[in-house]
Each structure stands twice: as C-alpha cells, then as structure tokens.
Amino acid sequence: MATTYSNDVTGIFKKYQSLTADTTLTPADSGKTFLLDAVGEAITLPAVASCEGVQYKFICTVTAATTDWTIVAATNVIYGSAQVAGAVVAASAENTITLVVAKFLPGDWVTLESDGTNWYVEASVVTSAGCTFTAA
C-alpha cells in the first residue's frame, strides 16, 4: 500500500502585511495579520453586511511615536471587549477602536471578526488606557 504525502503548505502559514499608511480594508484581506508601524494610521473597515466570516488581526510591532491608530466602522456595530492592564474594557455598539499612542505597545493585539451583522472585537493590551472604544 502506497502512502501519499501532501506538500501543500499554503494554508499553514499566516498572511502578514505591514501597514504604513491609512488603509481601507476589503473582505479579500480576511485572514491577514496586520503589523502596525510607528506612525498611527486610520484603518477603515468594510461595510459589515459584506463581511460574514471575515477576520482581521492587528499587532503592534513598535510603539507609536506620533499619533493613535484608529480602526473605524461606518456605523456603531463593534461589540466585544479588551483586556487592558488586567481590566475588561467593554465595547457595545461602538464604531471606533483607538490604539493609543505610547500606550499600545509591541506585542499588544486586536482581532475583529464579523457575522455579517456586527464586528466582534477581542484584544489584549498591557498598558492602562492603551485601547479605547467609542461610538459615532
């Protein structure tokens, strides 16, 4: 009996992309991990209705030196929470996630996923006030 081995590794490795400018994401970016640089950028999420099953992750690679990073939805459809310095910070009907300059540090991360109706956030941030949620 012959044994067959697959050499298809395309599904094993994560897709990383550095963000170095303001960016509007698309559903085609789903599954990517975005590496955030030292200059805070505005990251715009696609319309939630077109994003059932879409997932994004954002990781801080260097401390932001100039401005906050923001992740923005068009409407108040962000729900979930972040662990920030050991405390739970809730997001309920929000549209903006702010990753605060000099407080969102290397290794801190945020994930978002959509069911086509809402965006669901989960985050881990070491420094107090490093991640905030606000509504439009």
N, C-alpha and C positions, 0 to 999 in steps of 0.2 A: 504494500500500500504506500503510495507516494504522499509526502507531506508538502503542502503548498504554503509558502510564506508570502505575505503581502509586504511590499516595500513602499506603500503609500503613507507618507508621514505628513501630508498636507493638513490633516485635521488635528494633528497632535500639538503643533506649535501655535502659540497665540500670535495675533497680529498687533504689532506696536506701531504707533505713529506719534511723532513729536509734534506738538502744537507750538507754533512760533508766531502766530498772527490770529486775529479774530477769525472765527470759523463758524460756518453753518453746517451742522451735521445732516446726513441723509440716512434713510434706512439702510442703504448699502454699506454704511460704516458700522453696522451692527457687529458685535463680537470683538471690536477693536479695543485695545487699551491705549489711552492717550496719555503721553508723558508731557507734563506741564513744565514749561521753562521758567526763567527768572522774571519774565515780563508778564504781568497779568493780562489775560485775554478775555474777550467776550465770546462765549460759546453758545450758539443758538440751537435749540433742539428742534427737530422737525415736528410738524403737526402730529399730535398724538394719535389721531384716527388712522394714520397711515403706518403706525409703528407696532402693531401687535407682534410680540415676540422679540422686539428689538432690545439689545442690551449694549451698554457702554460702560467703560471703567476709566477713571481718571486718577493718575498717580502723580503726586508732587515729586519732582526729581531734584529741584533746587529751591531754596527759599526765595519767594517773590521779593524783588528789591524795589519795585516801583508802585504797582497797583494791584488791586484784588483781581482774582479770576472770577468771572460770573458764568453760571450756566443758567440759561433762561428759556422757559417755555412761553408760548404765546398767551396761554390762559392759566388760571390757578388750578393745575392738575398734578402737582407734585405732592406726594404723600410718603410717609415713612419716618426714618429717624437717623440720627448720627450719634455715635458715642464720641463725645467731646470732653477730653480730660476726665474721663470716667463718669460723666453725667450724660443722660439721654437728652438730646435736643430733638423735639418732635417737629415734623413737617406735616401740616394739614391744610390742604387747599392753598398751596403756595405756587409761585411761578418763578422764583429766583433762588438759586443756591449761590451764596457768596463764600469764596475761599479766601480768607483774609490775609492780606499782605503781612509778611513776617510772622504769621501765626499758623499758616497752613504749611507744614514743614515736610522735608523729604521723608518719604515713606507713608505719609498720610494719603488716604484714598477715598474716592466716592464711586459708587456704582449706581446706575439707573437702568431700569427695565420697564417696559410698557406692556400693558394688556390690550392696547388699542383704545382705552378709555382714559387711563391715568398713567403718570410716570411714578414709579416706586423707587425711593432712594434708600440707600444704606451707606453709611460712611464710618470711618474711624479716623479721628483727629486727636493728636496728643495734647495740643495746647488749648487752654481755655479760650473761647471766642474765636477759634480758628475756622469755624464753619457756621454760617447762619442761613436761615430760610426766611423769605419774605413774600408777601402777596402783592399783586399789582394794585 
